[in-house]
């Protein structure tokens, strides 16, 4: 196996794919936030809505898995 994974092209490719994944995740979260009838951040942080926080966390995990599978 050696140090093949330390080549600049491999490291740059990994960084680019990670950046693309984060951007796609963030955009999908913003779309879902706009589709919901209330402010997710205000409900979770200000009103401390634990049930909504769990649903949003599950949604984030699902989106992350889909993005990772698409990139992989």
Secondary structure as the mmCIF struct_conf table of DSSP 4:
data_model
#
loop_
_struct_conf.conf_type_id
_struct_conf.id
_struct_conf.beg_label_comp_id
_struct_conf.beg_label_asym_id
_struct_conf.beg_label_seq_id
_struct_conf.end_label_comp_id
_struct_conf.end_label_asym_id
_struct_conf.end_label_seq_id
TURN_TY1_P TURN_TY1_P1 UNK A 2 UNK A 3
HELX_RH_3T_P HELX_RH_3T_P1 UNK A 4 UNK A 6
BEND BEND1 UNK A 7 UNK A 7
HELX_RH_AL_P HELX_RH_AL_P1 UNK A 8 UNK A 35
BEND BEND2 UNK A 36 UNK A 38
HELX_RH_AL_P HELX_RH_AL_P2 UNK A 40 UNK A 41
HELX_RH_PI_P HELX_RH_PI_P1 UNK A 42 UNK A 46
BEND BEND3 UNK A 47 UNK A 47
HELX_RH_AL_P HELX_RH_AL_P3 UNK A 50 UNK A 71
#
